[in-house]
Amino acid sequence: MHTTILTWTELPGQFFGMFTQPGGHVFPTLMTGWALCTARRTTTGMLPFTVL
């Protein structure tokens, strides 16, 4: 099955079924921080690039 992702916000939505409700909100935030991070990609390095 092939899926076409049209926007960045739809990409994390493909994984929502794998997480509990709180994790489903944290995952896209950290994923966005990971993509925008210019430093070392650790959790604390990604947090300044996320909107919590």
NUTOR-388714 format. One record per atom (N, C-alpha, C): residue number from 1; residue in three letters; atom name; x, y, z. Coordinates in steps of 0.001 Angstrom, whole numbers. Layout:
// residues N
R   nr  rest  atom        x        y        z
R  NUM   ALA    CA        X        Y        Z
...
// end
This chain:
// residues 52
R   nr  rest  atom        x        y        z
R    1   MET     N      836    -1169        0
R    1   MET    CA        0        0        0
R    1   MET     C      885     1237        0
R    2   HIS     N      714     2090     -956
R    2   HIS    CA     1490     3314    -1061
R    2   HIS     C      647     4492     -592
R    3   THR     N     1271     5354      185
R    3   THR    CA      592     6527      698
R    3   THR     C     1362     7768      274
R    4   THR     N      662     8768     -206
R    4   THR    CA     1284    10030     -574
R    4   THR     C     1082    11023      558
R    5   ILE     N     2186    11603     1038
R    5   ILE    CA     2133    12606     2098
R    5   ILE     C     2221    13970     1429
R    6   LEU     N     1219    14815     1669
R    6   LEU    CA     1184    16115     1014
R    6   LEU     C     1802    17231     1849
R    7   THR     N     1710    17135     3165
R    7   THR    CA     2265    18188     4011
R    7   THR     C     3036    17561     5163
R    8   TRP     N     3867    18389     5789
R    8   TRP    CA     4656    17915     6926
R    8   TRP     C     3754    17486     8084
R    9   THR     N     2623    18152     8257
R    9   THR    CA     1739    17827     9372
R    9   THR     C     1031    16489     9182
R   10   GLU     N      910    16010     7967
R   10   GLU    CA      292    14709     7726
R   10   GLU     C     1241    13554     8019
R   11   LEU     N     2525    13801     7939
R   11   LEU    CA     3498    12730     8145
R   11   LEU     C     3415    12108     9537
R   12   PRO     N     3431    12874    10631
R   12   PRO    CA     3289    12258    11949
R   12   PRO     C     1938    11576    12139
R   13   GLY     N      922    12028    11426
R   13   GLY    CA     -399    11430    11536
R   13   GLY     C     -419     9971    11131
R   14   GLN     N      538     9549    10333
R   14   GLN    CA      632     8155     9922
R   14   GLN     C     1002     7246    11098
R   15   PHE     N     1543     7810    12168
R   15   PHE    CA     2019     7032    13301
R   15   PHE     C     1145     7155    14544
R   16   PHE     N       48     7920    14495
R   16   PHE    CA     -782     8157    15676
R   16   PHE     C    -1316     6867    16290
R   17   GLY     N    -1605     5876    15496
R   17   GLY    CA    -2143     4626    16018
R   17   GLY     C    -1163     3845    16877
R   18   MET     N      108     4198    16827
R   18   MET    CA     1138     3486    17585
R   18   MET     C     1350     4076    18975
R   19   PHE     N      721     5212    19280
R   19   PHE    CA      973     5904    20527
R   19   PHE     C     -293     6034    21359
R   20   THR     N     -111     6221    22662
R   20   THR    CA    -1232     6577    23518
R   20   THR     C    -1561     8043    23247
R   21   GLN     N    -2627     8546    23834
R   21   GLN    CA    -3021     9934    23560
R   21   GLN     C    -1926    10952    23890
R   22   PRO     N    -1305    10918    25073
R   22   PRO    CA     -264    11929    25323
R   22   PRO     C      924    11784    24373
R   23   GLY     N     1313    10562    24090
R   23   GLY    CA     2446    10337    23196
R   23   GLY     C     2155    10781    21776
R   24   GLY     N      890    10693    21379
R   24   GLY    CA      500    11124    20047
R   24   GLY     C      661    12613    19832
R   25   HIS     N      644    13382    20908
R   25   HIS    CA      850    14829    20798
R   25   HIS     C     2326    15196    20918
R   26   VAL     N     3078    14425    21662
R   26   VAL    CA     4499    14712    21856
R   26   VAL     C     5310    14302    20622
R   27   PHE     N     4957    13187    19995
R   27   PHE    CA     5728    12683    18858
R   27   PHE     C     5866    13687    17715
R   28   PRO     N     4773    14290    17210
R   28   PRO    CA     4959    15247    16109
R   28   PRO     C     5769    16478    16510
R   29   THR     N     5660    16866    17766
R   29   THR    CA     6436    18014    18247
R   29   THR     C     7925    17696    18215
R   30   LEU     N     8301    16530    18724
R   30   LEU    CA     9713    16150    18711
R   30   LEU     C    10204    15866    17300
R   31   MET     N     9349    15329    16455
R   31   MET    CA     9740    15058    15076
R   31   MET     C    10029    16359    14326
R   32   THR     N     9220    17378    14559
R   32   THR    CA     9458    18678    13954
R   32   THR     C    10751    19290    14484
R   33   GLY     N    10961    19171    15789
R   33   GLY    CA    12210    19664    16377
R   33   GLY     C    13422    18961    15812
R   34   TRP     N    13299    17657    15558
R   34   TRP    CA    14406    16885    14991
R   34   TRP     C    14741    17393    13591
R   35   ALA     N    13718    17674    12804
R   35   ALA    CA    13946    18137    11428
R   35   ALA     C    14553    19533    11393
R   36   LEU     N    14168    20383    12350
R   36   LEU    CA    14645    21762    12353
R   36   LEU     C    15951    21960    13117
R   37   CYS     N    16354    20967    13879
R   37   CYS    CA    17534    21080    14737
R   37   CYS     C    18803    21239    13906
R   38   THR     N    19600    22223    14256
R   38   THR    CA    20867    22435    13559
R   38   THR     C    22039    21918    14379
R   39   ALA     N    21791    21616    15641
R   39   ALA    CA    22840    21106    16520
R   39   ALA     C    22752    19583    16562
R   40   ARG     N    23366    19017    17549
R   40   ARG    CA    23308    17579    17741
R   40   ARG     C    21864    17166    18022
R   41   ARG     N    21392    16103    17401
R   41   ARG    CA    19985    15714    17500
R   41   ARG     C    19729    14832    18719
R   42   THR     N    19781    15461    19873
R   42   THR    CA    19380    14815    21114
R   42   THR     C    18051    15432    21523
R   43   THR     N    17372    14830    22490
R   43   THR    CA    16078    15374    22912
R   43   THR     C    16235    16798    23420
R   44   THR     N    17248    17047    24237
R   44   THR    CA    17439    18405    24747
R   44   THR     C    17914    19349    23645
R   45   GLY     N    18575    18846    22626
R   45   GLY    CA    18983    19688    21508
R   45   GLY     C    17818    20065    20610
R   46   MET     N    16777    19216    20582
R   46   MET    CA    15612    19480    19737
R   46   MET     C    14606    20413    20397
R   47   LEU     N    14560    20450    21708
R   47   LEU    CA    13530    21220    22398
R   47   LEU     C    13478    22708    22045
R   48   PRO     N    14602    23393    21842
R   48   PRO    CA    14494    24811    21464
R   48   PRO     C    13813    25025    20089
R   49   PHE     N    13723    23999    19268
R   49   PHE    CA    13142    24119    17932
R   49   PHE     C    11682    23682    17902
R   50   THR     N    11138    23293    19029
R   50   THR    CA     9754    22825    19082
R   50   THR     C     8865    23892    19701
R   51   VAL     N     7606    23803    19409
R   51   VAL    CA     6617    24694    20008
R   51   VAL     C     5775    23840    20937
R   52   LEU     N     6007    23954    22231
R   52   LEU    CA     5280    23129    23184
R   52   LEU     C     4105    23809    23697
// end
